[in-house]
């Protein structure tokens, strides 16, 4: 489980989909949403929901590259 940096008690549940999605982002950096969806094998709604949470918790980031939005893991 991840806690948000703020003093709030918001937590993110962790199941089998998260490691699968992080592995996809690690293996395919700078992938568009469609490619992340295709290579992860997860449904579009699940990918969008989990990417939004990853961005909120600073695990992943969205960038503009060559006039397209791409996703990747945040470099720590």
N, C-alpha and C positions, 0 to 999 in steps of 0.2 A: 504494500500500500504506500502511496505517496501522499504527503501532506503539502498543502500549498504554503508558500513562504509567509503569507499573512498570518495573523494571530487567529484566524478562523479555524474551525475544526473540519473544514471540507477535506474529504479523503477520496481517493480514487480506488475502486476495487480492482484487483489484479487477477486475471484469469489466464487461460491458455492463449487467448487471442493477442494479448499485448506482446509476449516474447516473439510471436510469429510476425507481428507487424514491425517490431523493432529490427528483427533480422532482415526483413524485406527492405527497410529503409537503410540498413547498414550495407547490404549487398548491392543495392541499386540507389545510390545517392542521386539527388536531383531528378527524381521521378515525378511525373505529373500524377494527378489524382487517379486518372484512368489506369495508368501503369501500376501504381501502388495497389489499386483494387485488383487488377488482373494477376499480378505476381504474388500477392498475399493470399488470394483465394477466398478472401472474406467478402461479404456483401458490401455494396456501396454505402448504405446507411451506416453500417458498423464501422467502416473505414473512416467516414467523415466524422462520426461521433468520437472515435478514438483519437484521430489526428487532432481534433479540436481540443481534446483533453491533454494530449501530449504537448500541444503548443501552449496551453494554459499553464502547465506545470514545467515548462521550459525543457522538455525532453526532445521535442522536435521543433523545427522551424519551417516557415514558408518563405520562399524567396521568389523574386521576379528574375528570370533568366531567359534571355533571348525571347522576350515578349510573351513568356509563359510562366505560370506559377508552378513552382516545383517544391517538393518536400524533402527534408533530410533530417538526420539526427543533429541535435545541437552539440557542438564541439565543447567539451568541458575541459 
